[in-house]
Amino acid sequence: MAIKSFFKKSSWARDILIGVVIMAAFMAYQNRNLLDDNGSIQMATQNFVQLDGEMYALAPSDKKTLIYFFAPWCSICKMSIGNLDVVDSDKYNVIRVALDYQSVEEIEAFAKNSGVKGTVLLGGDIHKQRFNISGYPTYYVLNENLQIIRSDMGYSTSLGLKLRTQS
C-alpha cells in the first residue's frame, strides 16, 4: 500500500515538475528577443510624447525606472497595468508606454477604463524597434544610468512586480 501511495505522489510531483519546466522553456523562448540584461539603451536620452502633448525625456536619474510597454487592444495589458501601482515610487520612476494604437483618444480611453495612475507616454515604431518589442506587455527595469537590470514579457502579478523591483 505504501509503495502505491509513493508512486501516486511521485507521479503528481513529476507532472508538476514537467509543467514548470515547460513554462520556463516557453518564457525563455518568449523573451529571447528582449534587450539583454546589463545592456544599455544605447542613448543618453529617449524622447516620448505624453498624453497632454508635452515632451518626456527618458534620461538618467536618481531613481531606477520601470518601463511598461502596452497596446490598448491587449487584454493581458488591461489585466496587468493596474499591478504597476505596487511599485515603490520613491525608488522607481514608473512609466507606461503605449504602442500599436490608432489614436490618442484610444489611449486616453484605455487609461481611463483601466484606472491608470501615473505617466502614460505615446511611443512609436522607433521605440518598438529600439526596445525590441515583439509582444505585450513588455517590461524593462533600468538602473539609474538606463542600463537594463531585468526584462520580461507577459502578465505579471503585483507580487511579481514587487519581486522584480526589489533592490
C-alpha positions in Angstrom: 0.0 0.0 0.0 2.8 2.4 0.9 4.5 1.7 -2.5 1.3 2.5 -4.4 0.9 5.8 -2.4 4.5 6.7 -3.1 4.1 6.3 -6.9 0.9 8.3 -6.9 2.6 11.2 -5.1 5.7 10.8 -7.2 3.8 10.9 -10.5 1.9 14.0 -9.3 5.2 15.7 -8.4 6.7 14.6 -11.7 3.8 16.2 -13.6 4.2 19.4 -11.7 7.9 19.5 -12.4 7.3 18.8 -16.1 4.8 21.6 -16.2 7.2 24.0 -14.5 10.0 23.1 -17.0 7.6 23.6 -20.0 6.6 27.0 -18.6 10.2 28.1 -18.0 11.1 27.0 -21.6 8.1 28.9 -23.0 9.0 32.0 -21.1 12.7 31.8 -22.2 11.6 31.4 -25.8 9.1 34.3 -25.5 11.7 36.6 -24.0 14.6 35.6 -26.4 14.4 38.9 -28.4 14.3 41.3 -25.5 17.3 43.5 -24.9 20.0 41.9 -22.7 20.2 42.5 -19.0 23.2 44.7 -18.1 22.9 46.3 -21.5 22.2 50.0 -22.1 19.6 51.5 -24.2 22.3 52.9 -26.5 21.3 56.6 -25.8 21.7 59.2 -23.2 18.0 60.2 -23.5 15.0 58.8 -25.3 12.2 61.2 -26.0 8.5 60.4 -25.9 5.3 62.4 -26.1 2.9 62.5 -23.1 -0.8 62.3 -23.5 -1.1 66.0 -22.9 1.3 66.7 -25.8 4.3 67.6 -23.6 7.7 66.0 -24.3 9.1 63.5 -21.8 12.8 62.6 -21.8 13.8 59.2 -20.5 17.2 60.1 -19.1 19.5 59.0 -16.3 18.1 60.0 -12.9 18.5 59.4 -9.2 15.9 56.5 -9.3 15.6 53.3 -11.2 13.0 53.1 -13.9 10.3 50.5 -14.8 9.1 50.9 -18.4 5.9 49.0 -19.2 5.1 48.8 -22.9 1.5 48.1 -23.8 -1.1 48.2 -26.6 -4.7 49.3 -25.9 -6.1 46.3 -27.7 -4.1 43.9 -25.5 -6.3 42.0 -23.0 -3.3 41.0 -20.9 -2.3 44.6 -20.7 -5.8 45.6 -19.4 -5.5 43.0 -16.7 -1.9 43.8 -15.6 -1.4 47.6 -16.0 -3.0 48.2 -12.6 -0.5 46.0 -10.9 2.2 48.7 -11.6 0.7 50.6 -8.7 2.5 48.4 -6.2 5.9 49.6 -7.4 7.6 51.9 -4.9 7.5 55.4 -6.5 10.2 56.6 -4.0 12.7 54.1 -5.6 11.3 53.8 -9.2 10.1 56.0 -12.0 7.2 54.0 -13.4 6.3 54.9 -17.0 3.7 53.3 -19.3 4.4 53.5 -23.0 1.6 52.9 -25.5 2.4 51.3 -28.8 0.4 50.0 -31.7 -2.5 52.3 -31.2 -4.8 54.1 -33.7 -5.4 57.4 -31.9 -4.6 59.4 -28.7 -8.2 59.1 -27.8 -7.9 55.3 -27.8 -5.0 55.5 -25.3 -6.9 58.0 -23.2 -10.0 55.7 -23.1 -7.7 52.7 -22.2 -6.1 54.7 -19.4 -9.4 55.9 -18.0 -11.1 52.5 -18.3 -8.1 50.7 -16.7 -7.8 53.2 -13.8 -4.2 54.0 -14.8 -2.4 56.3 -12.4 0.9 57.8 -13.4 2.7 58.7 -16.5 1.4 57.4 -19.9 3.6 58.1 -22.9 2.9 57.7 -26.6 5.5 55.5 -28.3 6.0 54.8 -32.0 7.8 52.4 -34.3 11.2 53.8 -33.3 10.6 52.9 -29.7 9.2 49.5 -30.6 12.4 48.8 -32.6 14.8 50.3 -30.1 13.4 48.3 -27.2 12.8 45.1 -29.3 9.1 44.9 -28.5 7.5 41.9 -30.1 4.6 41.3 -27.7 2.6 42.9 -24.9 3.0 43.8 -22.2 6.8 44.0 -22.1 8.7 45.3 -19.0 12.2 46.7 -18.7 13.7 47.6 -15.3 16.6 50.1 -15.7 19.1 51.3 -13.2 19.8 55.0 -12.7 22.1 55.1 -15.7 19.5 53.4 -18.0 21.2 50.1 -18.0 18.8 47.1 -18.2 18.6 45.2 -14.9 15.7 42.9 -15.8 13.3 42.4 -18.7 10.2 40.3 -19.1 7.1 39.9 -21.3 3.6 38.9 -20.5 1.3 39.1 -17.5 2.9 39.9 -14.1 1.1 39.9 -10.8 1.5 42.6 -8.2 3.7 40.2 -6.3 5.8 39.5 -9.4 6.4 43.2 -10.0 7.3 43.7 -6.3 9.9 40.9 -6.6 11.3 42.4 -9.9 11.7 45.8 -8.3 13.4 44.7 -5.0 16.9 46.2 -4.8 
